[in-house]
Amino acid sequence: MAVLALAVACTSDQRAGVASTPEPAAPGNTAAASSPSPEQDPDPDSDPNADADSDSDPVKAPPELDDSETVVARQGETRGGGTFEFGEGEKGEALIIAVRCQGRGEIEVSVKPVNVGFPLECAGGGAGTTTGTAYNQVDVAGVEKKGTVSVLAPSSVRWSMTIGRG
């Protein structure tokens, strides 16, 4: 399994480009997207700019991507872990994973079927704490396939995520 080693505090905007070759995924089915729990944003595809509170609480809105990148999935503010699906892309496009998190603890993000994952140390504190975004761009064999993103996180951590292609 190829793992992206990324330990970043979510206190400033960052972009990391990654290119590696993962081991082949084991045969089997990928997990289906989880149903939103009461702790998750009930409408993750809603316009992130529509929420007036997002200026004071940046984790509420999923991260934005550059104009040259296409959004394929969004997950609004979520506490604890979660799994959701993203659609397939064009051959030659990289997979972009943008994550915001806040709260005491670390989250672990894993992406199937490309067997890529990374940890992310989140900034502690409340909604007034400065929160940034960690960007990861993955350009490995198989990223054009549809897949799932899973996040393991303690209930003390809030996060939001955008998956894109570019």
Secondary structure by P-SEA (a helix, b strand, c coil): cccccccccccbbbbbbbbbbbcccccccccccccccccccccccccccccccccccccccccccccccccccccccccccccbbbbbbcccbbbbbbbbbbccbbbbbbbccccccbbbbbbbcccccbbbbbbbbbbcccccccbbbbbbbccccccccccccc
